[in-house]
């Protein structure tokens, strides 16, 4: 298992991040085109439940018609395996709801 406190290099992030997620400085970001507010709220709820379970919390912005998720491990000042894991979960929740991911 990867060290959850080790910051990842840009190359490691590029290889591991799900499709549609982009690296911007020390943040990993994706926009999910929900199409409507109710679907966006459902996606936020699912991501929130996963974040609570992982005890790792993203910044989430819910607007009509998209959800923007930003991940960073503030305690170590960069992207870690925790961020990659939560990005994968968020993308999985989006896929289950039929929501497309675009670049952040």
N, C-alpha and C positions, 0 to 999 in steps of 0.2 A: 504494500500500500504506500502511496506517495505521502511524504511528510506534509500534513495540512498547514504547517506554518512556513514552509519554504516557498518563496516567491518564484514564479515561473518566468522563463525567458520569453521574449516575443515569439521565438520559433516554437517553443513548447506549447504556448498558448494557441498559435496558429494551427498546429497539428491536432490539438485536443479539443478546441472549442467547437460546438455544434455549428452547422451551417447558419449563416445569417447573423452571427455574433461578430462584433468588431471590437478591436482594441483601440482605446483612445486614452493615451497616457497610462494611468494606473487603474483604468476602469474597463470592464467588458460590458458592452451594451447591445441590446437588440430591441427592435420595434416589432410588435405583433399586430397585424392588421385584423382587428376583431370584427370590423364591419358594423357593429352596434354596441351600445353601452352595456346591455345585459350580458352579452358574451364576454366583453372585457371584464366585467365584474366577476363573472364565473372564473375566468382565467386568473385574476388577481387572487381570488379566494383559494384556488388550488395551489398557486405559487406560494401564497402566504402559509398554507398548511405545511408544505414541504420545507419552507424556511424555518418554521417553528420546530419541526421535527429535527432538522439539521442544526438548529441553534446558530444559523448563519443568515443574516437578513439583508436582502437587496433593497435598493431604492426603486420604488415602483411609481409610475405616473399613469393614471387612468384618465384618458380623454375619449371623446367621441371622435373618431372610430378606431382608436388604437391604444395599446398598452406598451409603455417603454419600461424596460427592466435594465437596471445598472447594477453591476456586481463589482465588489472590491473587498479585499481583506484589509480593512483599515488598521487592524492590530499589527500587521507586518508591512503595510505600505505598498501593496501590490496585489497581483493576481496569484491565487494559490489553487491547489486542487479542489478546495472547498467551493471556489467560484465556478470552476469547470463542472463539478458535480451538480451544483444548483442550476447552472445554465442548461445542462442536459435535461434535468427534471422539468424546468420551465418549458423547454422546447417540446418535451414529451406531453406535457399538459396541453400546450397549444395544439399539437397534432391531434390529440384525442378530441379536442373541441372543433377541429376542422379549421383552425386559424393558421394563416400563413405568417411566416417570419420574414421580415425585411431587414435590411442593415440598419444599425443604430446610428 
